[in-house]
Amino acid sequence: MSLTEAISKAMNDQLILIAFPFFIAMLVIEFVMDRKRSLGLYEKKDMWTSLSMVPLTLLVDFMPKALALLAMIYLHDANWLGLRDVIGRQWWAWGLLLFADDLTYYVMHRMNHEVRILWAGHVPHHSSQYLNYGTALRQGVGERLHKYLFWLWLPIIGFDALMIFIMISINLIYQYWTHTELVRRLPAPLEYIFNTASHHRVHHASQPRYLDRNHAGIFIFWDRLFGTFSEEKDFDPPKYGLTTNIESHHPAYVATHEYAAIWRDVKRAPKLSDKLKYIFWAPGWSHDGPDLRSKFVRQSAQDPV
């Protein structure tokens, strides 16, 4: 497959194309309900910022996606572990891939919050001070540059590229519905197993107890297993956005502001080791100020659980 063919396939994600009208329909329904009930779920400038970032995200995404497709085809054909002919498209292979993909998403998403240069690509998704279906469309732009690297282990263990990209799309489509305040809580067994609107509201919140929690895609048990789970507390409703919110609604600024902040910090750091920490340590670290990484903010906060 040539790069041109890979770009064409990467741009023609049928599942997302099919789902997109439903995304818009859900957004319109939520928006109308918000206006009729005066719920305060939407703010006009914020919504248009979210929607205007969609084409920017798609523009940045297609080349990394095409290169990842080529890499996955190569790694699958290389068959280094001899699993290519074992794992096909059997029902159990799809089931196994569902969990492998979701674990991959959890790791990628968690790293996006714990490595600052990766956070710079992901932070646009958290920059809105509202949680709604418009926010769900405000994806991390720079995140597209590194995202697919996390999935390259899957073709090595036998999954083909098309299967992997189908499952990535299924995971993304599932997550869309969790970006809302209209759905409160599901029955307890579902809340225990699946990522839900309640769990994802926590993820978008800025209070210490909620920072860098609930990274799940489909299954919340990854967060429970690896110690990153936090329950939504009725006495402490989520406050959305960043710990220090940005004021601009310009899509280019929303997409790039953290890269600029990293550059400023790197320039003022006196030592090479400090410069590298500003790039690779978690957001909030400073060589000359308080350590505001989320784990320390939680430790110093009253009742952080």
C-alpha positions in Angstrom: 0.0 0.0 0.0 1.3 3.4 -0.9 1.2 6.5 1.3 -1.4 8.0 -0.9 -3.6 5.0 -0.5 -3.1 5.0 3.2 -4.0 8.7 3.5 -7.2 7.9 1.5 -8.1 5.1 3.8 -7.3 7.1 6.9 -9.6 9.9 5.8 -12.4 7.5 5.0 -13.3 6.3 8.5 -16.8 4.8 7.8 -17.8 4.3 11.4 -17.1 7.9 12.4 -18.8 9.2 9.2 -21.9 7.1 10.0 -21.8 8.2 13.7 -21.3 11.9 13.0 -24.9 12.7 12.2 -25.9 11.1 15.4 -23.3 13.1 17.3 -24.8 16.3 15.8 -28.4 15.2 16.6 -27.5 14.5 20.2 -25.8 17.9 20.4 -28.9 19.7 19.0 -31.3 17.8 21.4 -29.1 18.6 24.4 -28.8 22.3 23.3 -32.6 22.6 22.9 -33.2 21.0 26.3 -30.7 23.4 27.8 -32.4 26.4 26.3 -35.9 25.3 27.3 -34.9 24.4 30.9 -32.3 27.2 31.3 -29.8 24.6 32.6 -26.6 26.6 31.7 -25.0 23.7 29.9 -23.9 25.8 26.9 -22.3 29.1 26.3 -22.4 30.4 22.7 -18.7 31.4 22.2 -17.5 28.2 24.0 -19.8 26.0 21.7 -18.5 27.7 18.5 -14.9 27.2 19.7 -15.6 23.5 20.1 -17.2 23.1 16.7 -14.6 25.2 14.9 -11.9 22.9 16.2 -13.3 19.8 14.5 -11.9 20.6 11.0 -8.5 21.6 12.6 -8.4 18.2 14.4 -9.3 16.3 11.2 -6.6 18.2 9.3 -3.8 17.4 11.8 -5.1 13.8 12.2 -5.0 12.4 8.7 -1.2 12.1 8.2 -0.3 10.5 11.5 -3.3 8.1 11.0 -2.1 7.2 7.5 1.5 6.6 8.7 0.2 4.5 11.6 -1.9 2.4 9.1 1.3 1.7 7.1 3.2 0.8 10.2 0.5 -1.5 11.4 0.4 -3.3 8.1 4.1 -3.7 8.1 4.2 -5.0 11.7 1.3 -7.4 11.1 2.9 -8.8 7.9 6.3 -9.1 9.7 4.7 -11.7 12.0 7.6 -11.6 14.4 5.7 -13.6 17.1 4.0 -16.0 14.7 0.5 -14.9 15.8 -0.7 -13.5 12.5 -2.4 -16.8 11.5 -3.7 -17.5 15.0 -5.5 -14.2 15.6 -7.9 -13.6 12.7 -11.3 -12.1 12.8 -13.0 -14.8 14.9 -15.6 -13.6 17.5 -13.2 -14.2 20.3 -10.5 -12.2 18.6 -12.8 -9.2 18.4 -13.6 -9.7 22.1 -10.0 -9.9 23.0 -9.2 -6.8 20.9 -12.0 -4.9 22.7 -10.2 -5.2 26.0 -6.7 -4.8 24.4 -7.8 -1.6 22.7 -9.4 -0.2 25.8 -6.4 -0.9 27.9 -4.3 0.8 25.3 -6.6 3.8 25.4 -6.4 3.9 29.2 -2.5 4.0 29.1 -2.4 6.6 26.3 -5.0 8.8 28.0 -3.3 8.5 31.4 0.1 9.4 29.8 -1.6 12.4 28.2 -2.2 13.7 31.7 1.1 12.7 33.3 3.6 13.8 30.7 3.5 17.5 30.0 4.5 17.4 26.3 1.7 14.9 25.7 -0.7 17.0 27.9 0.0 19.9 25.6 -1.6 18.0 22.8 -4.6 16.8 24.9 -5.4 19.9 26.9 -7.7 21.5 24.3 -10.2 18.8 25.2 -10.2 20.0 28.9 -10.1 23.7 28.1 -13.9 24.2 28.1 -15.6 25.2 31.4 -18.7 23.3 30.2 -19.4 19.7 29.7 -21.7 18.9 26.8 -21.7 17.2 23.5 -20.0 20.2 22.0 -17.1 19.6 24.4 -17.0 16.0 23.2 -16.1 17.3 19.7 -13.3 19.5 21.1 -10.6 16.9 20.7 -6.9 17.3 21.4 -5.3 18.6 18.2 -1.6 17.9 19.0 -2.6 14.6 20.5 -3.1 13.3 17.0 0.7 13.5 16.5 1.5 10.8 19.1 -1.7 9.0 19.7 -1.3 6.1 17.4 2.1 5.1 18.6 0.5 3.5 21.6 -1.4 1.1 19.4 1.6 -0.3 17.5 1.9 -3.3 19.8 -1.4 -4.7 18.7 -0.3 -5.7 15.1 2.8 -7.3 16.6 0.6 -9.7 18.6 -1.5 -10.6 15.6 -4.3 -8.0 15.1 -4.6 -6.6 11.6 -4.7 -2.8 11.0 -8.3 -2.7 9.9 -9.5 -4.4 13.0 -7.5 -2.1 15.2 -8.9 1.1 13.5 -12.4 -0.2 13.7 -12.0 -0.8 17.4 -10.4 2.6 17.9 -13.5 4.1 16.3 -15.9 2.0 18.4 -14.2 3.2 21.5 -14.3 6.9 20.4 -18.0 6.6 19.5 -18.8 5.0 22.9 -17.1 7.9 24.8 -19.2 10.6 23.1 -22.4 10.0 25.2 -20.4 10.3 28.5 -19.9 14.1 27.9 -23.2 15.3 29.4 -24.8 16.4 32.6 -28.2 15.2 31.6 -27.5 11.6 32.4 -26.9 11.3 36.1 -26.1 7.7 37.2 -26.8 4.3 35.7 -27.6 1.2 37.8 -24.7 0.3 40.2 -23.4 -2.8 38.3 -23.1 -0.7 35.1 -21.4 2.1 37.0 -18.9 -0.4 38.4 -17.9 -1.8 35.1 -18.4 0.9 32.4 -17.2 4.4 31.9 -20.3 6.5 32.4 -21.3 10.2 32.3 -20.9 10.4 36.1 -17.3 9.0 35.8 -16.4 11.2 32.9 -17.7 14.3 34.6 -15.1 13.6 37.3 -12.4 13.4 34.6 -13.3 16.8 33.3 -13.4 18.4 36.7 -10.7 20.7 38.2 -11.1 20.1 42.0 -8.2 18.3 43.7 -10.1 15.1 44.4 -10.9 14.8 40.7 -7.7 15.8 39.0 -6.2 13.2 36.7 -8.8 10.6 37.5 -11.1 8.3 35.5 -9.0 7.9 32.3 -11.2 5.0 31.0 -12.5 4.7 27.5 -15.2 2.0 27.8 -14.4 0.1 30.9 -13.9 2.0 34.2 -12.3 -1.1 35.9 -8.9 -0.1 34.5 -9.0 3.0 36.8 -10.2 0.9 39.7 -7.4 -1.6 39.1 -4.6 0.9 38.6 -5.6 3.4 41.3 -6.9 6.3 39.3 -10.6 6.0 40.1 -12.6 8.7 41.8 -16.3 8.7 42.4 -18.4 11.8 41.7 -19.5 13.3 45.0 -22.9 15.0 45.2 -21.6 17.4 47.9 -18.7 18.4 45.5 -20.2 18.8 42.0 -17.6 19.0 39.3 -16.3 22.3 38.2 -15.1 21.9 34.6 -12.0 23.3 32.9 -8.4 23.7 33.9 -6.9 24.6 37.3 -6.0 27.9 35.6 -8.4 28.5 32.8 -7.6 30.2 29.5 -9.6 33.2 28.4 -9.2 33.0 24.6 -11.8 31.3 22.4 -9.6 31.3 19.3 -9.2 27.7 18.1 -5.5 28.1 17.2 -4.7 29.4 20.7 -6.8 26.7 22.4 -4.9 24.1 20.4 -1.4 25.4 21.0 -1.3 27.5 24.2 0.3 24.7 26.4 3.1 24.2 23.9 3.9 27.9 24.2 3.8 27.6 28.0 6.3 24.7 27.9 8.6 26.7 25.7 8.6 29.7 28.1 9.3 27.4 31.0 12.1 25.6 29.2 13.8 28.9 28.3 13.8 30.2 31.9 15.0 26.9 33.5 18.6 27.2 34.5 19.7 23.6 34.2 19.3 21.0 31.4 17.7 18.6 33.8 15.1 21.2 34.7 14.4 21.9 31.0 13.8 18.2 30.5 11.5 18.0 33.5 9.3 20.8 32.1 8.9 18.7 29.0 8.5 15.1 30.4 7.3 15.5 34.0 3.7 16.0 34.8 2.0 19.3 34.4 2.4 21.6 37.5 6.0 20.9 38.2 8.2 24.0 38.7 11.9 24.4 39.5 11.3 27.7 41.4 7.8 27.5 42.7 5.3 25.1 44.5 4.9 21.6 43.0 1.4 21.7 41.6 1.4 18.2 40.1 -2.0 16.6 40.8 -0.7 14.0 43.2 0.7 16.7 45.5 -2.3 19.0 45.1 -4.5 16.1 46.3 -2.2 15.4 49.2 -2.3 18.9 50.4 -6.1 19.4 49.8 -8.5 18.8 52.7 -10.5 15.6 52.2 -8.9 14.7 48.9 -10.7 11.3 48.6 
